[in-house]
Amino acid sequence: MHLSAALSRIAPSQTTAMTDRATQLREEGRDIISLSVGEPDFATPPHVIAAAKAALDAGDTKYTPVGGTSRLKQAAALHFARDLGIAVPPSRVTVSAGGKQAIFHAMLATVSEGAEVIVPAPWWVSYPEIIRFAGGEVVPLLTHAKNNFRFTAADLEAQIGPRTQWLLLNSPGNPTGACYPADLLLGLGEVLRRHPRVLVLSDDIYAPINYTGAPHVTLANLCPDLADRILTVSGVSKSHAMTGFRIGVAAGPEWLIQAMERLQSHSSGNPCSISQAAAVAAFEGPQDFLAGWCERFRARRDLVVAAINAIPGLRTPTPDGAFYCMVDATPLMARFGDDRKLALHLLEHGVAIVPASAFGGSGGFRISFAADEVKLEEACRRIAGAVT
Ligand code: GLU
């Protein structure tokens, strides 16, 4: 083993590890319902598939510019303006192999040894690992179910120090479903104005999946004076059920976009040419199905929240957005030891979930409810059978 110091600082992604394990068990003939990965089960829209096929037939199978075709950069700029209210020229947009790669490159391109990155916790599994890989230090900003997993401007101010380089925002949030309303974001904007060195990464990948009734809001739109230090990350994976296409987009200051593309020119090179053509169709094509998908997610959320809260020892708040429930199983910890052991126990009973400790939490687990109702009902039945 000759692992680098950087790799030694990080663990494998537990969302993907649990999903791979569930797939392996299924291939061995076991009946496993996987609610571990956040992946819409809906079919990718037909016009997107048609665009991918047309790109293949047209011979779009060669290199493209590293940061994406100018066609896709224009389509992404349209998406940022129309869906997030962020007006950017294509020169301030870049395309990567999924939002994850955009975040990875942004951190690797900017974070030096010892720099601090403030991350609201519970967090998405890859945020802290990416920061640590880059040499940065993770500063958790703890949030709690009783506050809808949201922090305040004062909480943020208390964490900012001389080494703070980035604040990470994720609304709607994975794994909590937290949605930051406009007044909270405006308050954060005031704090950030007092700390002009702090950059913000706003991960808006779940923007269309919001059950609050209020429109999605984002910092770069609400505080345009701060836009030159905000990187907004979005994509088509969650909105258009295109996880396998691996297309993420990011909008930010030109120096940062160029830095990310410099890194990308030596890592993956351009994102898949066929996927890029499909993403153009996703951004430019009809968007009216999104509201219907969101309603289906809401019905599934309500089903899972009711079923989980009926199981003794389990409790989940009702998430405001995204498609995850963060289930508290603290009363069961004396029996199971810790949430990883509980996750393995549930896997034995045919349900794959991800333990809360993967997200910087403890004593619980995350359920992805981006699966059909029949599967969700059966999964909740199995969970009830496994813990009661
Ligand atoms: N973001 C999704 C999740 O949390 C996809 C898997 C991953 O990349 O972590 O399940």
Residues whose N, C-alpha, C, O or C-beta is under 5 A from the ligand:
A	BS01	LIG	T15 S36 V37 G38
